[in-house]
Amino acid sequence: MSPTSSNQSPKLIRSTKVLVVGLVAVIVVLGLALIMLTVGQSAPPTQTERVDALADSNEECVVCHRRTTPGIVEQYGHSSMAAAEVKCRDCHEVKSDYPGAVEHEGTYVLGSPTPAMCEKCHTAEVAQFNQSRHSLPAYVAMAGSKDLSPDLLAKYQAIPEGSFAPDKMRNALFAIEGPDVTRFACESCHNVGKPHEDGSIGECQKCHLRHEFSLEQARKPETCNACHIGPDHPQWEIYQESPHGIAYATGGHTWHWEADPGTLKVTDFPAPTCAICHMSGFGASGTTHDVGDRLTWYLFAPISERRPGWQDNQTRMQNVCRECHNNEFIETFYNEADKLTEAINAWVKESDDIVAPLKEKGLMTQEPFDEPIDFTYFELWHHWGRTAKFGAWMQGADYVQWHGAYEILSDLAELREMVKAKLHDAEAGE
């Protein structure tokens, strides 16, 4: 055997050692990476054990309804109200002569409790709701004010929206479509402000789904999506494309949805939802059930005006904004959104000027929605004008532009041609 084959050279030995050390280093690094990857992975969320406050209940209502409507009993058993020992009969049972009472198993009940029942415990919330846009104004926008009792009419006119338009006529589309349609359309949302036989107003269950009455459910924007959606008030769609909505979509599963009311901080909600902006106690602004309490403008109107006491409203809303944004950002945003609102107002006023000659000459009928020009004239403000304003204040650029400003300009052009054609036909004696 040659010397070179039996004795390795120092150079070869050094190379071998470098190779071994390198392999060990790679293995260590890969091992550490694997450990870090494993540690970094989110553990699957553990299912919090839900307490059933009715599990051992022998109350007559619970025992019977476990057989007939077990889902309702299951839901209510997990509610905070059941945990507080609120009984079924506390909300449902009434005297035999109570308006709307029906006989049931030897007593009298309301199948769907009215806000008068809720008011026993939630006095402030009901009072705030009664002054809100969700109260009588929502119902009157659909059904008109002519059938309101003197007492209800006075309550309606005392609400900012009621004083803004105290004598609304019955909504034309509601009348034209008829109850077979509106039962599943207009009423599904606008009955949130429906008056009841006992004189109370509204349907709390529109936002607080029975029977669990979950804070998380009431706070999540999907709940508002039930009504605030579509071409005339697409707040849900706007929210989804806004920075706030993106934050919710990507991180909302980590937010503190069940935090006690009045205690919410940015650590609970790093970005706002509908409830945070309009209702929740957040920062220096207290909890309210008046959804107009923090609004500056009547954005729903054809030509928007500032609300009574809008400066105070604005302060309350800006208190919410201030938890994340500095004063310069907030003031700049408000100034620019105000200008947008005025610009949309100007276009709606222009549409009024365009059709004015037809009204002066009696060339537009008094009947609503009986010719194409009525629909174009209505959609310009009711769909596109409102959408552009909502889009600006909620930061949804697509809804300001293509579902708003563009459609307004298109309808203005169409209105000019329609008016020109009608005037021409009238002059020609056609």
Summary of the structure (lengths in Angstrom):
residues: 430
radius of gyration: 30.9
end to end distance: 121.7
largest distance: 124.3
contacts: 1181
relative contact order: 0.06
helix: 58%
strand: 3%
